[in-house]
Amino acid sequence: MARTEVVDSLRAVLLHHAVEQGAAAAGATTALVADGERWTFADLADRVARLGSGLARAVTPGERVVVVADNHPDFVALLSAVPRAGAVLAMGNTRHTPDELAQLVRACGAAAVVASEPHLGSLRERAAGLPTVRHWWPVDGLDELPAGPVRPAHPAADTDVAWLIHTSGTTGRPKGAMLTHRSLWAAVLNTAAARPVAADEVYLFPFPLFHVAAYNVLQHHLYRRPVVLLPRFEATRVLEAVEAEGVTSMSLAPTMLAMLLDRPGGPGALAGVRRISYGAAPMPLDLLRRTLDTLPGVGLAQGYGMTELSGNAVFLGPDEHRAAASGRPDLLTAAGRPGPLVAVRTVDEDGTDVPAGSPGEIVVRGDQVCAGYWEDPAATAASHLVDADGSVWLRTGDVGRLDADGYLHVVDRTKDLIITGGENVSSREVEDVVSEHPAVAAVAAVGVPDERWGERVCVAVVWGEGGPVDDGELIGWTEGRMAGFKRPRLVVTLDSLPVNASGKVEKRRVRAAVADALADRT
């Protein structure tokens, strides 16, 4: 199918169509295994229709429904049911503090909140500051939605916003990336072209559904294959599910893969897995070699993407990973080649292409690019590079280089994001909190390498009056002021923060100073 035919086919496809078509063609086929239950495509399609109809009686098209919950069968249904009602599904990170979650609900002007405890209770305690919320429902009690017969789906356009996912940025204030029906299906099809779904595939999803990684669930349901869903990642439960369900493929962060291999019996349990896809952090070469030695039948596949791309856009396949382990380690520094439904360039500050092999900002064009940021036209405009012909490219904020073979290598992040355990942490957000400590005169947050988590959050601190304070005291002071995964784990004292001629802190020099200080501790 040509690219134009694929794009044209997306115009008629909405998120709920995948389970509806699965029910029509293979209604008795397992679609979801979760919480000890098995849902067929007929079951899931019925649940999507009923939840969508109940929501349509409670909210109006275009209103936002915030979901804050661990992985749950009805969360999977809501991925399609909320857009089926014409509403927008806004996802809340369960690891955020109650105040952070309330800020998200307030920022998107939510009409309804669906949450698990204790999140539902803590948000309702803040209801006075959330005046737009009319409905509060527990995720395990959605039968409380307004009852009545199943309604037809809202007649949405494929360009309507389906999901709203807030992502960290340079300002520290989360921005809501607007993912449309078309952008999500474009990401699904681009991924499927690079990593085809096998006719007998059984896919395990261990990530939180509130991440953009949930597009993988859409992908496997589009191809009418079952998804094994766990409430959260726990190595022992993953291995048990792999054996019990005959899992053939799964998505993991490198740290998760290492945990599985470290568990007693882990390699044996994974022997039947044919593909492990990873992202969120680079794969260490020793872990790559260990995986291929321990699991010779597995194919490793990397994906490079982001929330604003509705999923992955660039892919490194099993053959490249085997080559990297056996004499081409340079390939492991590559994110991969662009999928067939996107174009990727590297440009300078003026938007001009840089020569092959030279670093530049990575920009991406394709239908899977999000529609912009929720009620933030300035941020949307800043994220766009517009060519002379009017075509729009997403400025990823990442620095990379394209080599002569067409591989993209990501060499730095201009967004100053720290990626720990697969979660994005805005360094600015950490700095804003730590700087409020009365003994801190100046602070810069950076990520430092960590074998288990990919990176740990480290703060370089210049002390003022009342300082220095004990590292543990400063770290403890941040508890309750930000989500646990965002809190610093290391503190390094500096006499001053390195700045450039315009007075801006130079993070590369901060990272170098932190590395030297930590080396002296060993």
VENSULRA-V611331 format. One record per helix or strand of 3 or more residues. SS is the DSSP state (helix for helix, strand for strand). FROM is the first residue (numbers start at 0). LEN is the number of residues. Records with the same first field share a line. If there is no record, write none. Layout:
SS->FROM-LEN ; FROM-LEN
This chain:
helix->2-8 ; 16-10 ; 40-18 ; 72-12 ; 97-10 ; 118-7 ; 126-3 ; 138-6 ; 180-14 ; 211-11 ; 234-11 ; 253-9 ; 265-4 ; 284-10 ; 306-3 ; 317-8 ; 328-5 ; 376-6 ; 426-8 ; 470-7 ; 483-3 ; 506-15
strand->29-5 ; 36-4 ; 63-5 ; 87-4 ; 111-4 ; 134-4 ; 160-7 ; 174-6 ; 201-4 ; 225-4 ; 248-5 ; 274-5 ; 298-8 ; 310-6 ; 333-5 ; 341-6 ; 359-7 ; 383-3 ; 391-11 ; 407-6 ; 416-4 ; 422-4 ; 439-11 ; 453-10 ; 489-4
